[in-house]
Amino acid sequence: MVEITRAFITGGAGFIGSRLAVSLKKAGVDVSCYDNFLPQVHLGNTDTRRILKDAGVEVIVGDVRDADALSLAVSRTKPQIVYHLAAETGTGQSHDFPVRYTDVNVLGTAHLVEVIRKAGPDVRRVVLAGSRSVYGEGACVDQAGQLTPAVERLPKDLARGDYAPKDKDGATLLPVKTNAECVVRPASIYASTKLMQERVLRQGFWGSDVDVGVLRLQNVYGPGQSMNNPYTGVLSIFCRQIMEGKTLNIFEDGQITRDFVLVDDVVAAFVAMGCAASMPSDVVDIGLGQGITILDAARALLVALGQDPGRIAITGNFRPGDIRHAIADNTRAANTLGWSPKVQIHQGLQSLADWSRAYNRVMA
Ligand SMILES: NC(=O)c1ccc[n+]([C@@H]2O[C@H](COP(=O)([O-])OP(=O)(O)OC[C@H]3O[C@@H](n4cnc5c(N)ncnc54)[C@H](O)[C@@H]3O)[C@@H](O)[C@H]2O)c1
């Protein structure tokens, strides 16, 4: 294990970043968070700032695109490890704002590379919050069980209710667990920027003393996720809609599958990677390793919040860039980091429901 005494987290006021910051601080690490408090994420929430302050985490308000401010922050705080979490995170929204997404996610990462290079020898590790979205439809097998790449789903198929992933000849494929051996095929601008982040970091520190680690996260959920950001975090969005008395709009036919992994498990993976005796040089996938359909997740949340599980509408709506199935193969995380998820989905959904009920009461 490597001992860390000073850490710097871009996006450290966000859902995952703030919990990582508090967890590191509790373990005795000096933590500085650098975050521009993007209104889309933080509007109406002063909780995070207070939680970070109470924990003794330094909060620096700044934008990753502001190279001077970022440089000043890194050179002053002298971290040994930089966790890079700052990002624009909406898959569907990225389709509408390609410049904004590329600017923050790609250019912001390029600034970080130059800033760390300039900062001197302190920074030895950079860990990126990567995304499973880089796999697009992910690993699939054909009817004979052979691994076969899925092509992007087409709007014309989705519009007539044909949602299954297909091979290049149009044959239906079956999804299987995906890992970093799978070919990358980003299906959205967000996903493309997340892949670029990986590459900019790896190539930017090639041949240097800075080790780069990448965790490709599945859908992270749990207490603390923004309830106001309409573009990300489907389970938090559902919680808010349930408490507003709305009927839940379930996209496609409700059979979209996601691998939801609780934020506390993800934080443990970031800590494990930061402290690993040797940084895994390959990408590490992080998920629960099990899928649940969006329909079942919505029903479970309705039940957890004491509501009628039938308060749903399966609308056939679909979004550009959405993929059909996602399930992580966590084998490498277990082998290289000794990490495996601890919290099963129904337990995690209950903790999200309990938190969102309490949060709603406080904010009301
Ligand atoms: N939550 C998930 O399901 C998930 C899945 C895969 C990958 N990730 C990645 O994990 C990271 C954190 O995600 P999250 O769920 O905590 O999202 P989040 O939106 O809660 O946190 C992101 C933080 O980055 C900040 N930020 C945005 N633009 C910035 C900029 N220009 N300069 C500085 N700060 C900026 C925001 O204010 C926010 O606090 C992101 O990189 C995301 O791509 C998240």
The ligand as a Gaussian input file, in Angstrom:
#p B3LYP/6-31G(d) Opt

LIG

0 1
 N      -22.507000       9.129000     -11.443000
 C      -22.316000       8.180000     -12.343000
 O      -23.176000       7.311000     -12.552000
 C      -21.028000       8.132000     -13.127000
 C      -20.810000       7.024000     -13.977000
 C      -19.646000       6.971000     -14.729000
 C      -18.703000       7.983000     -14.611000
 N      -18.945000       9.046000     -13.787000
 C      -17.947000      10.107000     -13.722000
 O      -17.671000      10.393000     -12.371000
 C      -17.365000      11.784000     -12.230000
 C      -18.198000      12.396000     -11.126000
 O      -19.562000      12.205000     -11.428000
 P      -20.710000      12.589000     -10.396000
 O      -21.796000      11.598000     -10.580000
 O      -20.141000      12.806000      -9.048000
 O      -21.232000      13.946000     -11.039000
 P      -21.527000      15.360000     -10.354000
 O      -22.150000      16.200000     -11.416000
 O      -22.239000      15.205000      -9.079000
 O      -20.052000      15.885000     -10.046000
 C      -19.263000      16.528000     -10.998000
 C      -18.696000      17.766000     -10.349000
 O      -17.876000      18.429000     -11.319000
 C      -18.112000      19.810000     -11.199000
 N      -17.793000      20.455000     -12.472000
 C      -18.506000      20.416000     -13.630000
 N      -17.900000      21.174000     -14.554000
 C      -16.785000      21.680000     -13.978000
 C      -15.768000      22.552000     -14.436000
 N      -15.800000      23.089000     -15.652000
 N      -14.763000      22.872000     -13.586000
 C      -14.741000      22.381000     -12.311000
 N      -15.698000      21.587000     -11.824000
 C      -16.708000      21.227000     -12.650000
 C      -19.581000      19.946000     -10.835000
 O      -19.866000      21.189000     -10.197000
 C      -19.779000      18.758000      -9.916000
 O      -19.603000      19.113000      -8.564000
 C      -17.590000      12.409000     -13.607000
 O      -16.337000      12.514000     -14.237000
 C      -18.456000      11.406000     -14.319000
 O      -18.238000      11.446000     -15.725000
 C      -20.085000       9.143000     -13.044000

